[in-house]
Amino acid sequence: MMLNGTIDNSDKINSLQDEVELRRKIEEYYLPKQLINAIIEIGSIPETSIETEVGIGFIDIANYTYLSRFLSPKENQVLLNGLYSAFNFVIDKHCGFLNKIEGDSLMFQFGGFTDQATKGLNRDETTEYITRELFYTCIEIQNICMLFNQANEDILKDIHSPTIKQSIEEAFFIIKALRSDDNLAGAINALFQIKIRIGANIGLVSSGNFGPDGAKQWDIIGLPVIKAKRMESTAPIGGFRISEDMYILLDKYKITDSYLNYFRNEALKKRSPFSNIKKEDLFSFSRVILKDKNNSEFDTYSVQVNPSLPLDIVKESEIMIGQGEDGAERIIEFIKYYRGKEHVINAIEKFFYDKGVIIRKEQMVQILLPKQYESLSAKLGSTAKLVSHIRDNYTLFKILNLLSEYQDTINKQDSDIEQFFDFIDYYDYTKKYENFFAQYLKKSSRFLVEKYNFYNRTYPFIFILIKGSIMEYQRENE
């Protein structure tokens, strides 16, 4: 037992039978039952690694360090245990395997020898099964996270395990206590939101025992696992990112079309703007470049999960707009996160209009399109006509899209210094390089100035203009 942070030895083992029983309890407590059952079915511990197709998912809680400051260490433990119990219930329901938990991150998988559902399936059937179950598990985990934030007891309806129910109920007690705190009422609803990123991939991995004697772990390793982690680290908050390989499989098995129909129907029921979402917006392609990994490129698709996301963002913005500068900053964070989602940004702009927040879009156009702004100004003749024209013809989404295009142009500028010359003699060879570096210095200096100007003036100033408008509204309504 633990007393005041120390171990109480009053329950020492007194017999061999007690030790055997304690070892059994330790194994039950710490070892995955699914792994034990798979090994028992084989009849022995597998000694050699095998190559097998597996679907891998990673979950990470976004900004949990920020969220944890609302809670005591004990409350953090209870909350995470409840959340992980809910996630594992979904994974287990789809016959997946919770591979590991590392702090505020989880890894799970489908396929391989731990997955009993693949027994007797041929290769194509196995791939289709893994693709479908991995995809819908990711969707359901995001949905259950939303219900968890609401302390919604609908989560408990299909759960029959008393220990899992208790774990989730204890977490709900903490969330409800936070929401009922008079000092935090209102703000905490928007501030304390557990949001997760999910990344997923499918591929051939090495599956086997890894680690030294006494610390062996059955695990999977390989490039597909690394890529799945990359998908998670770049995934949109509240959605998930998949590799191009996984998207091709989803499309092959018509899962993309099935999910599009489901998503539109759910959005229609909730009267969400997403009811007419296009397939290319539901599965949004992007090429992710990881600068900390030698500019490695990955072709990926981010998947929209919540059919009522635009409405939910507006609800959170409604709360945050009354929370001073911190609230204004949180709304700006929403706009930055979702600036590529037309339906979300349109909903936010309508919210601004309904509240009476005046966004000076003419200033943004002047910054992003100075020549067009001057031309329009000369053509229309008066400031009032210019302002009216821009506000009628430039949505906030269109302006943010111009910002993204500007950013892409800046990032694509050639800064590669690799150059090769044929060797004739030492002086000719070195002189050519000397001239090359001189020219490169002039070119790169211009690029660096443009890049510095964009990231240190243009980009932040666009959002400062929006934040200023929100704070102007707040001041007028104090």
C-alpha positions as CSV (number, residue, x, y, z in Angstrom):
1,M,0.0,0.0,0.0
2,M,1.0,3.7,-0.5
3,L,1.0,6.0,2.5
4,N,2.0,9.6,2.1
5,G,4.0,8.9,-1.0
6,T,5.9,5.9,0.6
7,I,5.4,2.2,0.3
8,D,3.8,0.4,3.3
9,N,5.3,-3.1,3.7
10,S,2.6,-4.3,6.1
11,D,1.3,-6.7,3.4
12,K,4.5,-8.5,2.8
13,I,4.5,-11.8,1.0
14,N,4.4,-14.6,3.6
15,S,4.4,-17.8,1.4
16,L,5.3,-19.2,-2.0
17,Q,1.5,-19.4,-2.7
18,D,1.2,-15.7,-1.9
19,E,4.1,-14.9,-4.3
20,V,2.5,-17.0,-7.1
21,E,-0.8,-15.3,-6.6
22,L,0.8,-11.8,-6.6
23,R,2.8,-12.7,-9.8
24,R,-0.5,-13.7,-11.4
25,K,-2.1,-10.4,-10.5
26,I,0.9,-8.5,-11.8
27,E,0.6,-10.3,-15.1
28,E,-3.1,-9.6,-15.3
29,Y,-2.7,-6.0,-14.3
30,Y,0.2,-5.1,-16.7
31,L,0.2,-7.5,-19.6
32,P,-2.3,-7.2,-22.6
33,K,-4.8,-10.0,-22.5
34,Q,-5.0,-10.0,-26.3
35,L,-1.2,-10.7,-26.6
36,I,-1.3,-13.4,-23.9
37,N,-4.3,-15.1,-25.7
38,A,-2.5,-15.0,-29.0
39,I,0.6,-16.6,-27.6
40,I,-1.4,-19.3,-25.8
41,E,-3.1,-20.1,-29.1
42,I,0.3,-20.5,-30.8
43,G,1.4,-22.7,-27.9
44,S,4.8,-21.0,-27.3
45,I,6.5,-17.6,-27.3
46,P,7.4,-16.7,-30.9
47,E,11.2,-16.6,-31.2
48,T,11.6,-15.1,-34.6
49,S,10.3,-11.9,-36.2
50,I,7.9,-12.0,-39.1
51,E,6.9,-9.6,-41.8
52,T,3.2,-8.8,-41.8
53,E,0.8,-6.2,-43.0
54,V,-0.5,-4.0,-40.2
55,G,-2.6,-0.9,-39.8
56,I,-1.1,1.5,-37.3
57,G,-2.8,4.4,-35.5
58,F,-1.3,7.0,-33.2
59,I,-3.3,9.3,-30.8
60,D,-1.8,12.4,-29.1
61,I,-3.6,14.9,-26.8
62,A,-3.0,18.4,-28.1
63,N,-1.7,20.9,-25.6
64,Y,-2.2,18.6,-22.6
65,T,0.4,20.6,-20.6
66,Y,-1.9,23.6,-20.9
67,L,-4.9,21.5,-19.9
68,S,-3.2,19.8,-17.0
69,R,-2.8,23.1,-15.1
70,F,-6.5,23.0,-14.3
71,L,-6.1,19.7,-12.4
72,S,-4.2,18.2,-9.5
73,P,-1.8,15.3,-10.2
74,K,-4.4,12.8,-8.9
75,E,-7.1,14.4,-11.0
76,N,-4.9,14.2,-14.1
77,Q,-4.4,10.5,-13.5
78,V,-8.1,9.9,-13.1
79,L,-9.0,11.9,-16.1
80,L,-6.4,10.2,-18.4
81,N,-7.4,6.8,-17.1
82,G,-11.0,7.5,-18.0
83,L,-10.1,8.9,-21.4
84,Y,-7.8,5.9,-22.2
85,S,-10.5,3.5,-21.1
86,A,-13.0,5.0,-23.5
87,F,-10.4,4.9,-26.3
88,N,-9.5,1.3,-25.6
89,F,-13.2,0.3,-25.5
90,V,-13.5,1.6,-29.1
91,I,-10.2,-0.1,-30.2
92,D,-11.2,-3.4,-28.5
93,K,-14.7,-3.2,-30.1
94,H,-13.1,-3.1,-33.5
95,C,-10.8,-6.0,-32.5
96,G,-7.7,-3.8,-32.5
97,F,-4.7,-4.1,-30.2
98,L,-3.6,-1.2,-27.9
99,N,0.1,-1.5,-28.5
100,K,1.4,1.0,-26.0
101,I,0.7,4.1,-23.9
102,E,3.4,6.8,-23.5
103,G,2.3,9.7,-21.4
104,D,-0.4,11.5,-23.4
105,S,0.1,9.4,-26.5
106,L,-1.2,6.0,-27.6
107,M,-0.4,3.6,-30.3
108,F,-2.8,0.9,-31.6
109,Q,-2.9,-1.6,-34.5
110,F,-4.9,-4.0,-36.6
111,G,-3.6,-7.1,-38.3
112,G,-0.7,-9.4,-37.2
113,F,-0.8,-12.4,-35.0
114,T,-2.6,-10.5,-32.2
115,D,-5.6,-9.9,-34.4
116,Q,-7.9,-12.9,-34.3
117,A,-10.4,-11.4,-36.8
118,T,-7.9,-11.9,-39.6
119,K,-7.7,-15.6,-39.2
120,G,-8.9,-17.5,-42.3
121,L,-8.9,-14.4,-44.5
122,N,-7.0,-14.2,-47.7
123,R,-4.5,-11.4,-48.4
124,D,-7.0,-9.0,-50.1
125,E,-9.7,-9.7,-47.5
126,T,-7.2,-9.0,-44.7
127,T,-6.1,-5.7,-46.3
128,E,-9.7,-4.6,-46.7
129,Y,-10.6,-5.6,-43.2
130,I,-7.5,-3.7,-41.7
131,T,-8.3,-0.6,-43.9
132,R,-11.9,-0.4,-42.9
133,E,-11.5,-1.1,-39.1
134,L,-8.5,1.3,-38.8
135,F,-10.4,4.1,-40.6
136,Y,-13.6,3.8,-38.6
137,T,-11.8,3.3,-35.3
138,C,-10.1,6.7,-35.9
139,I,-13.4,8.3,-36.7
140,E,-15.1,6.8,-33.6
141,I,-12.2,7.7,-31.3
142,Q,-12.5,11.4,-32.3
143,N,-16.3,11.2,-31.8
144,I,-16.0,9.6,-28.4
145,C,-13.5,12.3,-27.4
146,M,-16.1,14.9,-28.2
147,L,-18.7,13.1,-26.0
148,F,-16.0,12.7,-23.3
149,N,-15.6,16.5,-23.2
150,Q,-19.3,16.9,-22.6
151,A,-19.2,14.2,-19.9
152,N,-22.0,12.6,-22.0
153,E,-23.2,9.4,-20.5
154,D,-24.2,8.1,-23.9
155,I,-20.6,6.7,-23.9
156,L,-21.6,4.3,-21.2
157,K,-24.6,2.7,-22.9
158,D,-22.6,-0.1,-24.7
159,I,-20.0,-0.6,-22.1
160,H,-20.6,-3.7,-19.9
161,S,-17.4,-3.8,-18.0
162,P,-17.9,-2.4,-14.4
163,T,-14.3,-1.3,-14.1
164,I,-14.3,0.6,-17.4
165,K,-17.6,2.2,-16.5
166,Q,-16.2,3.3,-13.1
167,S,-13.1,4.7,-14.7
168,I,-15.0,6.8,-17.1
169,E,-17.6,7.9,-14.5
170,E,-14.8,9.1,-12.2
171,A,-13.3,11.2,-15.0
172,F,-16.8,12.6,-15.7
173,F,-17.1,13.7,-12.1
174,I,-13.9,15.8,-12.5
175,I,-15.1,17.4,-15.8
176,K,-18.5,18.2,-14.3
177,A,-16.9,19.7,-11.2
178,L,-14.8,22.0,-13.4
179,R,-17.8,23.1,-15.4
180,S,-19.8,23.9,-12.3
181,D,-17.1,26.0,-10.6
182,D,-18.6,29.5,-10.3
183,N,-15.2,31.1,-10.7
184,L,-14.6,29.3,-14.0
185,A,-18.1,29.0,-15.4
186,G,-18.3,29.9,-19.1
187,A,-14.7,30.2,-19.8
188,I,-13.8,26.7,-18.7
189,N,-16.3,25.2,-21.2
190,A,-14.1,26.5,-24.1
191,L,-10.7,26.4,-22.4
192,F,-10.9,22.9,-21.0
193,Q,-11.5,20.9,-24.2
194,I,-9.5,17.7,-24.7
195,K,-8.6,17.7,-28.3
196,I,-6.6,15.0,-30.0
197,R,-4.6,14.4,-33.2
198,I,-4.7,11.0,-34.9
199,G,-2.4,9.7,-37.6
200,A,-2.9,6.4,-39.5
201,N,-1.0,4.3,-42.0
202,I,-0.9,0.8,-43.4
203,G,2.1,-1.3,-44.6
204,L,4.4,-4.2,-44.1
205,V,6.2,-4.2,-40.7
206,S,8.6,-6.5,-38.8
207,S,6.6,-8.0,-35.8
208,G,8.5,-9.7,-33.0
209,N,10.2,-9.5,-29.6
210,F,12.4,-6.5,-29.1
211,G,14.5,-5.5,-26.0
212,P,16.9,-7.1,-23.6
213,D,16.2,-10.1,-21.5
214,G,13.9,-9.2,-18.6
215,A,12.4,-6.3,-20.6
216,K,11.2,-7.9,-23.8
217,Q,8.2,-6.4,-25.6
218,W,6.2,-7.6,-28.5
219,D,6.2,-4.8,-30.9
220,I,6.2,-3.8,-34.6
221,I,8.9,-1.7,-36.3
222,G,9.4,-0.4,-39.8
223,L,8.9,2.6,-42.0
224,P,5.0,2.3,-42.0
225,V,5.1,2.8,-38.2
226,I,7.4,5.9,-38.5
227,K,5.1,7.3,-41.3
228,A,2.0,6.7,-39.1
229,K,3.7,8.8,-36.3
230,R,4.5,11.5,-38.9
231,M,0.8,11.5,-39.8
232,E,-0.2,12.1,-36.2
233,S,2.4,14.8,-35.5
234,T,1.0,16.9,-38.5
235,A,-2.7,16.0,-38.1
236,P,-5.3,18.7,-37.7
237,I,-6.6,19.0,-34.2
238,G,-10.0,17.3,-34.0
239,G,-9.4,15.3,-37.2
240,F,-6.8,12.9,-38.4
241,R,-4.3,12.5,-41.2
242,I,-3.7,9.4,-43.3
243,S,-0.9,8.5,-45.7
244,E,-1.5,8.4,-49.4
245,D,-1.1,4.6,-49.3
246,M,-4.0,4.3,-46.9
247,Y,-6.2,6.7,-48.9
248,I,-5.6,4.6,-52.1
249,L,-6.8,1.6,-50.2
250,L,-9.9,3.4,-48.8
251,D,-10.8,4.5,-52.4
252,K,-10.2,1.0,-53.8
253,Y,-12.6,-0.5,-51.3
254,K,-15.2,2.3,-51.8
255,I,-14.9,3.4,-48.1
256,T,-14.3,7.0,-49.2
257,D,-17.7,7.1,-51.0
258,S,-19.5,5.4,-48.2
259,Y,-18.1,7.8,-45.6
260,L,-18.9,10.8,-47.8
261,N,-22.6,9.8,-47.9
262,Y,-22.6,9.2,-44.1
263,F,-21.0,12.5,-43.4
264,R,-23.3,14.5,-45.6
265,N,-26.4,12.8,-44.0
266,E,-25.2,13.5,-40.5
267,A,-24.4,17.2,-41.4
268,L,-27.9,17.5,-42.9
269,K,-29.5,16.2,-39.7
270,K,-27.6,18.8,-37.7
271,R,-28.3,21.6,-40.2
272,S,-24.5,22.0,-40.7
273,P,-22.9,23.8,-43.7
274,F,-21.0,20.5,-44.2
275,S,-24.2,18.9,-45.7
276,N,-22.9,19.8,-49.2
277,I,-19.2,19.1,-48.6
278,K,-17.2,17.8,-51.5
279,K,-15.1,14.6,-51.4
280,E,-11.9,16.5,-52.0
281,D,-12.7,18.7,-48.9
282,L,-13.7,15.7,-46.8
283,F,-10.4,14.0,-47.7
284,S,-8.1,17.0,-48.2
285,F,-4.8,16.3,-50.0
286,S,-1.6,18.0,-48.8
287,R,2.1,17.5,-49.1
288,V,3.6,17.7,-45.7
289,I,7.3,18.8,-45.4
290,L,9.1,18.0,-42.2
291,K,12.0,20.5,-41.8
292,D,13.4,18.7,-38.7
293,K,13.6,15.5,-40.8
294,N,15.8,16.9,-43.6
295,N,12.8,18.3,-45.4
296,S,11.2,14.9,-45.9
297,E,8.0,15.0,-47.9
298,F,4.9,13.0,-47.4
299,D,1.7,13.0,-49.6
300,T,-1.1,12.9,-47.1
301,Y,-4.9,13.4,-46.7
302,S,-6.5,15.0,-43.7
303,V,-9.9,13.7,-42.9
304,Q,-12.8,15.7,-41.5
305,V,-14.6,13.9,-38.7
306,N,-17.1,16.2,-37.0
307,P,-20.2,17.0,-39.3
308,S,-21.1,19.9,-37.0
309,L,-17.6,21.4,-36.7
310,P,-18.6,24.9,-38.1
311,L,-21.4,25.1,-35.5
312,D,-19.2,23.9,-32.7
313,I,-16.5,26.4,-33.5
314,V,-19.1,29.2,-33.5
315,K,-20.4,28.0,-30.1
316,E,-16.9,28.1,-28.6
317,S,-16.3,31.5,-30.2
318,E,-19.5,32.8,-28.6
319,I,-18.1,31.9,-25.2
320,M,-14.6,33.2,-25.9
321,I,-15.6,36.6,-27.3
322,G,-16.7,37.5,-23.8
323,Q,-13.3,36.6,-22.3
324,G,-11.2,39.6,-23.1
325,E,-7.8,39.4,-24.9
326,D,-7.3,35.7,-24.0
327,G,-10.6,34.9,-25.6
328,A,-9.8,37.0,-28.7
329,E,-6.5,35.1,-29.0
330,R,-8.3,31.7,-28.8
331,I,-10.6,32.8,-31.6
332,I,-7.6,33.7,-33.7
333,E,-6.2,30.2,-33.0
334,F,-9.4,28.7,-34.4
335,I,-9.0,30.8,-37.5
336,K,-5.4,29.8,-37.9
337,Y,-6.2,26.1,-37.4
338,Y,-9.1,26.0,-39.8
339,R,-8.1,28.7,-42.4
340,G,-8.1,26.0,-45.1
341,K,-11.7,24.9,-44.3
342,E,-14.1,27.1,-46.2
343,H,-17.2,26.0,-44.3
344,V,-15.6,26.7,-40.9
345,I,-14.2,30.1,-41.9
346,N,-17.5,31.1,-43.5
347,A,-19.3,30.2,-40.3
348,I,-16.9,32.3,-38.3
349,E,-17.3,35.3,-40.6
350,K,-21.1,35.1,-40.3
351,F,-20.7,34.9,-36.5
352,F,-18.6,38.1,-36.7
353,Y,-21.3,39.8,-38.9
354,D,-24.1,38.8,-36.6
355,K,-22.3,40.0,-33.5
356,G,-21.3,43.3,-35.1
357,V,-17.5,42.6,-35.3
358,I,-16.2,44.8,-38.1
359,I,-13.4,43.1,-40.1
360,R,-11.4,45.5,-42.2
361,K,-10.9,43.3,-45.2
362,E,-9.8,46.3,-47.3
363,Q,-6.7,46.6,-45.2
364,M,-5.9,42.9,-45.7
365,V,-6.3,43.2,-49.4
366,Q,-4.1,46.2,-49.5
367,I,-1.3,44.2,-47.7
368,L,-1.7,41.0,-49.8
369,L,-2.6,42.6,-53.2
370,P,-1.1,46.1,-53.2
371,K,-1.2,46.6,-57.0
372,Q,-4.8,45.4,-57.3
373,Y,-5.8,47.5,-54.4
374,E,-4.3,50.6,-56.1
375,S,-6.0,49.8,-59.4
376,L,-9.4,49.3,-57.6
377,S,-8.9,52.5,-55.7
378,A,-8.3,54.5,-58.9
379,K,-11.2,52.9,-60.7
380,L,-13.8,53.3,-58.0
381,G,-12.8,56.8,-57.0
382,S,-14.0,56.9,-53.4
383,T,-12.9,55.1,-50.2
384,A,-16.5,54.2,-49.4
385,K,-17.0,52.5,-52.8
386,L,-13.7,50.7,-52.4
387,V,-14.5,49.4,-49.0
388,S,-18.0,48.3,-50.1
389,H,-16.5,46.5,-53.2
390,I,-13.9,44.6,-51.2
391,R,-16.3,43.5,-48.5
392,D,-18.8,42.3,-51.1
393,N,-16.2,40.4,-53.3
394,Y,-13.7,39.1,-50.8
395,T,-14.8,36.7,-48.2
396,L,-12.6,36.1,-45.2
397,F,-11.8,32.6,-46.5
398,K,-10.7,34.1,-49.9
399,I,-8.4,36.5,-48.1
400,L,-6.9,33.7,-46.0
401,N,-6.5,31.6,-49.1
402,L,-4.5,34.5,-50.7
403,L,-2.3,34.4,-47.5
404,S,-1.8,30.7,-47.9
405,E,-0.9,31.1,-51.6
406,Y,1.6,33.8,-50.7
407,Q,3.1,31.5,-48.1
408,D,3.4,28.7,-50.6
409,T,5.2,31.0,-53.0
410,I,7.7,32.1,-50.3
411,N,8.4,28.5,-49.3
412,K,8.9,27.3,-52.9
413,Q,11.6,29.9,-53.7
414,D,14.7,28.2,-54.8
415,S,17.4,28.2,-52.1
416,D,19.3,25.1,-53.2
417,I,23.1,25.8,-53.3
418,E,24.1,22.5,-55.0
419,Q,26.0,23.2,-58.2
420,F,28.4,21.0,-60.2
421,F,31.1,22.2,-62.6
422,D,33.4,20.0,-64.8
423,F,37.0,20.0,-63.6
424,I,39.5,21.5,-66.1
425,D,42.1,22.8,-63.7
426,Y,42.2,24.0,-60.1
427,Y,42.0,27.8,-60.9
428,D,39.2,27.4,-63.4
429,Y,37.3,25.1,-61.1
430,T,37.5,27.3,-58.0
431,K,36.9,30.5,-59.9
432,K,33.6,29.2,-61.2
433,Y,32.5,28.3,-57.7
434,E,33.6,31.7,-56.4
435,N,31.4,33.4,-59.1
436,F,28.5,31.0,-58.3
437,F,28.5,31.7,-54.6
438,A,28.7,35.5,-55.3
439,Q,25.5,35.3,-57.4
440,Y,23.9,32.9,-55.0
441,L,24.5,35.4,-52.1
442,K,22.7,38.2,-54.0
443,K,19.8,35.8,-54.9
444,S,19.4,34.3,-51.4
445,S,19.7,37.7,-49.7
446,R,16.6,38.8,-51.7
447,F,14.8,35.6,-50.8
448,L,15.7,35.9,-47.1
449,V,14.4,39.5,-47.0
450,E,11.1,38.4,-48.6
451,K,10.7,35.4,-46.3
452,Y,11.6,37.5,-43.2
453,N,9.0,40.2,-44.3
454,F,6.3,37.6,-44.8
455,Y,6.8,35.7,-41.5
456,N,7.6,38.7,-39.3
457,R,5.1,41.2,-40.8
458,T,2.6,40.1,-43.4
459,Y,1.5,36.8,-41.8
460,P,1.1,37.9,-38.2
461,F,-0.3,41.3,-39.2
462,I,-3.3,39.8,-41.0
463,F,-4.3,38.0,-37.8
464,I,-3.5,41.1,-35.7
465,L,-6.1,43.0,-37.8
466,I,-8.7,40.4,-37.0
467,K,-7.8,40.3,-33.3
468,G,-8.0,44.1,-33.2
469,S,-11.5,44.0,-34.6
470,I,-12.5,41.5,-32.0
471,M,-11.0,43.5,-29.2
472,E,-12.7,46.7,-30.5
473,Y,-16.1,44.8,-30.2
474,Q,-15.2,43.7,-26.7
475,R,-14.3,47.2,-25.6
476,E,-17.6,48.7,-27.0
477,N,-19.6,46.0,-25.2
478,E,-17.9,46.1,-21.8
